[in-house]
Amino acid sequence: MVDRRQCLGLALGAGAALGIGSRFTFAGIEGELLSRRIPSSGERIPDVGLGSSAAFRTVAQSENTAALRDVLRTMVEHGATVFDTAPSYGASEQVAGRLARVMREESLDFIGVYYAVDNRDVEETILPLAIERGIAVMVYVPFGRTRLFQRVGDRPLPAWAADFGAASWVQFFIKYVLGHPAVTVVTPATSQARHMIDNLSGGIGRLPDAAIRKRMTQLIDALPAVSR
């Protein structure tokens, strides 16, 4: 069994041993992870990282953690540096309200929010406030805890997704989130290296502009809803 401290050690160790090279190719897409600046410090970080919830946590609590070593190795080999170890995700309206007050009254470096193409409440107040206050934003569960995959099912990716460089639904969902100017980094969780590559590919190349993001929401909103 691997705890979060050990997972972080594995990631750091892999980075030191392998050296970090950020250029890679996935599904015909070649490029480097985009980076964004933390407003309070000016430091730049890659825009896609790794979360430790869901499937990652389940495997970490098992006896066979080899897959996680592959995920962490893949992460650092391709230039990602953000590993989020928060024990839980999601927020109610009440929490969001308190967060907006923690943001107006305190000097914060980062906030973490639950944000996805079909869960856009934070676009109303939280994300504009983050821009106004110079607060970096880390996004959790950009796939809606797999709900978005259930909604799209086996539908093909729309042809116009190629206009902003998305070659999979994973990249479609991640690029929607990264298309918001308030977002600094997104940290989807995974326990498979090939999924880590797909996630990282969402953080390279073009991102959708406001008009395309509206089209993305219209497409998703028109799909049958599933239980949250």
N, C-alpha and C positions, 0 to 999 in steps of 0.2 A: 504494500500500500504506500502511496506517495502523498504527502500532505502538501499544502500550498507553498510552504517554505522550501521544501525539497524541489518542487516543480520550478520555482524561481531559480534555484541553484542550478538545475539542469539547463535551463535556458541560458543563463549567464556563462555556464561552463561550455556549452556548445558554441556560443558566440566567440569565446576566447580561443577555442581549439580550432574552429573552422575558418575564422575570419569572415567578415560580413561583406557579401557582394550583393548589391540590391537589384541587379538587372536580371530579368528572367523572361521566359516565354511560356505562355499557357494558351492552349486553344487558338494558336496563331497570333496571339497578342504578345508583343515584345515591348518591354519598357522598364522603367524604374518606378518604385512607389513614390507617389507624390508626398510632399511633406508640408506641414502647416506649423505656424508659429504659436507658441504659448504666449498669450498677450502679456502676462505678468513678468515673464523672464526673458522673452525674446528667443528662447530656445526653440529649434525646429525639431519636430518628431514626425516619423512616417504616419500616414493617415489611416492605416489599417494595422491592428494588432490582434491579440488573442485574449479571449475571456476564459474564465475557469468554471463556468456554470454548466448545467445541462450534461451533455454527453461527456465532456472533459472531466467533470466532477465524478460522474458515475464510474468511468474507467480508473480514475485516480484512487477511488476507494476499493478497487479490486486488487487481486494479487498479481495480475499480469498488466504491467504498465508500459510495455515495450512500445505500444502504439503512440503513447504520449511523448516518449523520447523522440520518435520520428516527427511528430507534430512540432515540437519545440525546435528540433534541428532544422526542419523546413522553414520555420518562422525566421530564425536568425540567419540562415543561409541566404535568405532573400531580402534581408535588410530591415525587417520589422523589429521594433525595440520595445513596444508597449505590451506588457503582460498584466492584465487586470485580475486581481484575486479577491474581488468583493464577494462575500458569501451569499448575497441575494440580490435580486433585480426587480425592477418594476416599481411603480409608485401610484398611489391613489390620488384623487383630486386634492385631498387634504394635505398630503405630503407635498404636492406641487405648490400649493398655496404657501406652505411654510418655506419651501425652497425659494420662492420668489421674494419672500420677506427677507431669508439668509443671504441672498444675492444683493438686495438694495441696501442693507445695513452693514454688511461685513465685507472685508477685503478678501476675496477668494481667488485662488489660482485655477481651480477646476471644479466643475460639477459633473455628475453622471446622470444621464437621463435615458429613459426607455423611449425609443423613437424608431418608427418604421413607416413605410409608405402607407400602411393602413392604420397607423396609430400616430396621428399628427397633432395631437392637442398641444404639445410643447411649442409648436410653431406660432401659437397665438401670443404667448407672453414670455415664456422661459427663454426661448432662443433669441428673440429680439433684445431681451434684457441682458443676455450674455454678451451680445455685441456691444450694447450701450455701456456695460460695466467693464468690458475687457476681460471676460472670464472664459477660459478654455472649456470646451464641451467634449466629454467622452460619451459615446452612444453605446448602449447595451442592446442586446437582442434585436438586431435590425431585420431579422426574419420573423419577428412576432412569435418567438418560441416555436418555430416551425409552422405556425399557422399559415403563413404566406405560401409555403410550398403546398399545403393542402388546398389552398384556394386556386392556385394555378394548375395543379394536377399535372396532367401530361400535355397541357397546351404548349404549342411551340412558342418560342420567343418571338415577339413581333419583329418584322424586318427592320423597322425604324430604330430598334435598339442599337443597331450597328452604327447609327449616327453619333452615338456617344460612347462607342467602344464596348458595349456589353455583349458578351458571347454566351452568357448563361443567365438563368434567373437569379442565381446568387449575386452575380455582378450587377444585374439590374437593380436588385434591392439595395445593395451596398452603395452603388453610385447615386441612387436617389437620396440617401442620407447624406453622403458627402457633397451632394450638390447644394446643400444649404450652407451659406457662408459662415454660420455660427459654429459649425461642427469642426472639431479639431482632429478627432480620431474615433474610429469605430472598432469595437472589440468583440466580434462574434466568437462564440465558443465552438470548438470542434475536437473530436478525438481521432481524426483521420488526416494524414498528411496531404492526401490529394484534395481534400476539402480546404485545407489551409492554403494551398496554392490557388484554388478557385477564389477564396476570400481575398487573398492578397491581390489577385488580378483585378478585383473591383476597385482597387486604389491606384491603378495606373492609367495613363492616357487621359482621354477626354471625359468630362463630367457634364451632365445635363444642365442646360440653362433653365430659367424660370418657366419658359413656355413648354419645354419638353417635360419638366417635372410635373406640370399641370396635366399633360397628356398621360403621364405615368399614373398619376392618381386616378384619373378618369378610367383608365383601363382596369386598375385593381378594384376600384369601387364598384365597377359593373359586374364583377365576379360574384358568385354565390358566397354568402358569408358562412363562416364556420365558428364553432364554439371557441371562445377565447380561453 
